[in-house]
Amino acid sequence: MALFQVCKLFAGSLRGTKKQLVQYCLLISLLLYFLRSHLSTRSEVRDALEGSMQQQQRLPLETSWGAPLVWGDSESSAQRRAKFTHRSVRTGLMTLAVGPYAHFLTRFLSSTELYFLPGNTVVYYILTDSPRALDPLPPLGLGRELRVLPVSEAPGWERLAQHRMALLAAAIKEHAQKEVAYVYCMDVDQELVAPVGDEILGRLVATLHPELYGKTREEFPYERKASSLAVVKEDEGDYYYTSELYGGTCTAVHAMARACAQLILQDREKGVTALGLEESYLNRYLIDHRPTCVLSPEYSWWDSVLSVNVPRQRVLSLGRRCDAMEPKERQGQGC
């Protein structure tokens, strides 16, 4: 009705032809359509922003002992990144690429070049039994360096898990602590798909397991055998941490890796193997030495029916994803 009256007004005032009248009406219709579409889009954007803000407000941003619980897009993470804006920090990223895991190295380095502490000075420490695989060294960005540290082959995941903490402790003591302020240890069968920035920096940093986040301590796969030095009592524990990413200052990470390596060695001498291998000892240590910064499951995630939904996936575990696939399916996924 309103459109008819406007058209009638045009017809009366302009005294145009029927063709002109139709053109004016069509023009007004188009204007009304685009105006309505614009208002609808603005409403959708506003609703999306409000939904995102409400989601962030629901996310826990602090542990019970006062350590930050990091979600990358939260306001608190932005504030943590701002603290390092004008600081020059050298950080080490350490990984083992031995045996069959070496083939993940190219994808790992490509993704870390894009997303790990962008704009910062980063030294890659590659512990590998195949140093020729990195000859020639891959091109790196400005402020990026790479150290190849030869190690003996440790075939089989269980054997590697028994030695990794000792290898990391030795590499930190002999190399990293002389060159960097922070060092982070990551599994090589991972891929970064979104920025992992200065919000992760802290004295002792651990990452929440995506399949166990939000569950009770009774559901955590802590080591329960009393014969193991990784044993956790029923009234102990706050979270369950993954061994796929942890770090902090060189001093703190070296102390943790050395302590875990010693416990693993003592258990092995007794013929005891913890349920979660090195992850069990890591969780035992972090109960006794609570981390000063806890990373949300955004920083260690894989596609699983048990994995919690996160606002943004930042680090994906290719190895865990491959483990869930059928053998034929793995071939086309770079497993």
Residue pairs with C-beta under 8 A, 6 or more apart in sequence:
3 25
3 28
3 29
3 32
6 25
6 28
7 21
7 24
7 25
7 28
10 16
10 21
10 24
10 25
11 21
14 20
14 24
16 24
52 311
55 311
56 71
56 73
56 74
56 75
56 311
59 69
59 71
59 74
59 296
59 311
60 69
61 68
61 69
61 71
61 74
61 76
62 68
62 69
63 69
63 238
63 239
63 290
63 294
64 238
65 238
65 290
67 290
67 291
67 292
67 293
67 294
68 76
68 80
68 202
68 293
68 294
69 294
69 296
70 76
70 77
70 80
70 199
70 200
70 293
70 294
70 295
70 296
70 299
71 77
71 296
71 298
71 310
71 311
72 194
72 195
72 196
72 197
72 199
72 296
72 298
72 299
72 311
72 312
72 314
73 311
73 312
77 197
77 199
78 199
80 198
80 199
80 201
81 197
81 198
81 199
83 198
84 198
84 201
88 121
89 120
89 121
89 181
89 182
89 198
89 201
90 120
90 121
90 122
90 123
90 179
90 180
90 181
90 182
91 117
91 120
91 121
91 122
91 123
91 180
91 181
91 182
91 183
91 184
91 201
92 122
92 123
92 124
92 125
92 176
92 179
92 180
92 182
92 183
92 184
92 250
93 112
93 116
93 122
93 123
93 124
93 125
93 183
93 184
93 186
94 124
94 125
94 127
94 168
94 171
94 172
94 176
94 183
94 184
94 185
94 186
95 105
95 108
95 124
95 125
95 126
95 127
95 185
95 186
95 187
95 188
96 127
96 128
96 151
96 160
96 164
96 167
96 168
96 187
96 188
97 104
97 105
97 108
97 126
97 127
97 128
97 130
97 133
97 188
98 127
98 128
98 129
98 130
98 151
98 153
98 154
98 160
99 129
99 153
99 154
99 155
99 156
99 160
101 188
101 189
101 319
102 128
102 129
102 130
102 133
102 188
103 334
104 188
104 189
104 190
104 318
104 319
104 334
105 126
105 128
105 133
105 134
105 188
106 138
107 191
107 318
107 334
108 186
108 188
108 189
108 190
108 191
109 124
109 138
111 191
111 192
111 193
112 122
112 124
112 192
113 140
113 141
113 144
114 192
115 192
115 193
115 194
115 195
115 196
115 314
116 122
116 192
116 196
117 196
117 197
117 198
117 200
118 195
118 197
119 143
120 143
120 198
121 143
121 144
121 145
122 143
122 144
122 145
123 144
123 145
123 146
123 147
123 176
123 179
123 180
124 140
124 144
124 145
124 146
124 147
125 147
125 149
125 171
125 175
125 176
125 183
126 134
126 146
126 147
126 148
126 149
127 149
127 151
127 167
127 168
127 171
128 134
128 148
128 149
128 150
128 151
129 150
129 151
129 152
129 153
129 154
131 148
131 150
134 146
134 148
137 146
137 148
138 146
140 146
147 175
149 171
149 175
151 167
154 160
154 163
154 164
157 277
158 273
158 277
161 277
161 278
162 264
162 268
162 277
162 278
164 278
165 257
165 258
165 260
165 261
165 264
165 278
165 281
166 257
166 261
166 264
166 265
168 185
168 253
168 257
169 254
169 257
169 258
169 261
172 183
172 250
172 253
172 254
172 257
173 254
176 183
176 250
177 183
177 250
177 251
177 254
180 250
181 249
181 250
182 201
182 247
182 248
182 249
182 250
183 247
183 248
183 249
183 250
183 253
184 200
184 205
184 245
184 246
184 247
184 248
185 245
185 246
185 247
185 253
185 257
186 244
186 245
186 315
187 243
187 244
187 245
187 317
187 319
189 317
189 318
189 319
189 322
190 244
190 245
190 300
190 315
190 316
190 317
190 318
190 319
191 315
191 316
191 318
192 314
192 315
192 316
193 313
193 314
193 315
193 316
194 298
194 312
194 313
194 314
195 314
196 299
196 314
196 315
200 247
200 293
200 295
200 299
201 293
202 248
202 291
202 292
202 293
203 248
203 249
203 252
203 292
203 293
204 248
204 249
204 252
204 253
204 256
204 289
204 291
204 292
204 293
205 246
205 247
205 248
205 291
205 292
205 293
205 294
205 295
206 239
206 241
206 246
206 282
206 286
206 291
206 293
206 294
206 295
207 241
207 242
207 244
207 245
207 246
207 294
207 295
207 296
207 297
207 299
207 300
208 239
208 240
208 241
208 242
208 294
208 295
208 296
208 297
208 300
209 239
209 240
209 241
209 242
209 297
209 300
210 242
210 297
210 300
210 301
210 302
210 304
210 306
210 307
210 308
210 310
211 304
211 306
211 307
211 308
212 219
212 220
212 221
212 239
212 240
213 239
213 296
213 297
213 308
214 308
215 240
217 234
217 236
217 237
217 238
218 234
220 232
220 237
220 240
220 283
221 240
221 275
221 276
222 231
222 232
222 236
222 237
222 240
222 275
222 276
222 280
222 283
222 284
223 230
223 231
223 232
223 274
223 275
223 276
223 280
223 283
223 284
224 231
224 232
224 275
225 231
225 272
225 274
225 275
227 270
227 272
228 267
228 272
228 273
228 274
228 280
229 263
229 266
229 267
229 272
229 281
229 284
230 263
230 267
230 274
230 276
230 280
230 281
230 283
230 284
231 284
232 283
232 284
232 287
236 287
237 283
237 287
238 287
238 290
239 294
240 283
241 279
241 282
241 283
241 286
241 291
242 279
242 300
243 278
243 279
243 282
244 300
244 315
244 317
245 295
245 299
245 300
245 315
246 253
246 256
246 282
247 253
248 291
248 292
248 293
256 282
256 285
256 286
256 289
259 285
260 278
260 281
260 282
260 285
263 281
263 284
264 274
264 278
264 281
267 273
267 274
274 280
274 281
276 283
296 310
297 307
297 308
297 310
298 310
298 311
298 312
298 313
298 314
298 315
299 314
299 315
300 315
300 317
301 307
301 310
301 313
301 314
301 315
301 316
301 317
302 316
302 317
302 320
302 321
302 324
303 321
303 324
304 320
304 324
318 333
318 334
318 335
319 335
321 333
322 330
322 333
322 335
325 333
325 335
